């Protein structure tokens, strides 16, 4: 059972980290949230009845742990380690990730789960405990907003935080030119 958990976890380790980053926008907090989630999941793995739902199940745990971090006010606006967790991504993908970070976390989670975690709409719906129709609508809305950001449009009227939104996630800082 330990080996099965490890195999399944290794398949989705990076995507779980991206989920946590989507909520916390902080590398160290995201690492801590994922670590806590994995420990919690490992302890409960024997009680998971349907192993085919492992990805959805552990993603939900990561989301809950990330929300716990936010509640405990461990969230910080700046990355403190200067590491670029997306160092191996091509520049164009770095720009997409940076743009996703500019979205409100309530929107970015849909893109992160659906496209970076390769989850189906049904899996995202289960992970977020929402109807599939809501997930499809919000994913589409997030994609429209992401497109506007990538095209250089300002979306401050949507997220209510003005240009600060462009500075909230500095994962890509120093690795490509982004004008703030």
Residue, then its C-alpha position, 0 to 999 in steps of 0.5 A: x500500500x505504501x508503494x501504491x501511494x508513492x506511485x500515485x503521488x509522484x504522478x501528480x506531485x507538481x500539479x498539487x504544488x500548482x494548486x497550492x500556489x494558486x491559493x497561497x501565491x507563496x512558494x514556502x507556504x505552498x510547499x508546507x501545505x502540500x507536505x501537510x496534505x500528503x502526510x494527512x492523505x498518507x495516514x488516511x490512504x487505507x480508508x480511501x475506498x476507490x483508489x481511482x479517485x486518488x487524484x481528486x481526493x488528494x487535490x481536495x486535501x491540498x485545497x483544504x490545507x491551503x485554505x487553512x494556511x490562509x485562515x491562519x494568516x500564514x499568507x504573505x504577498x512576497x516570495x521569500x526564497x527567490x526560487x523559480x519553481x517553474x524554471x524548466x518551463x518554456x518562456x511562453x508557458x512562464x508567461x501563462x503561469x505568471x498571468x494565471x497568478x494575476x487572476x483572483x485565486x477563486x478563478x485561477x483554481x479552475x484553470x490550474x485544476x483543469x489544465x495543469x492537473x489534467x482533471x476532467x470537469x467531473x473531477x474538478x467538480x468533485x474536488x471543489x464540491x460544486x456542480x459540473x455546470x458551475x465548474x464549466x462556467x467558471x472555467x470558461x470565465x477564468x479563461x476569458x479573463x486569462x486571455x484578456x491578461x495575456x492580451x494586455x487588457x486590464x481587468x481591475x474592474x473585475x478583481x477589484x484590486x487594480x494593478x496590485x493584481x499583477x504584482x501578487x505572484x512573483x514566481x517568474x520574477x527575474x526569469x522573463x520581462x514582465x511589465x508591472 
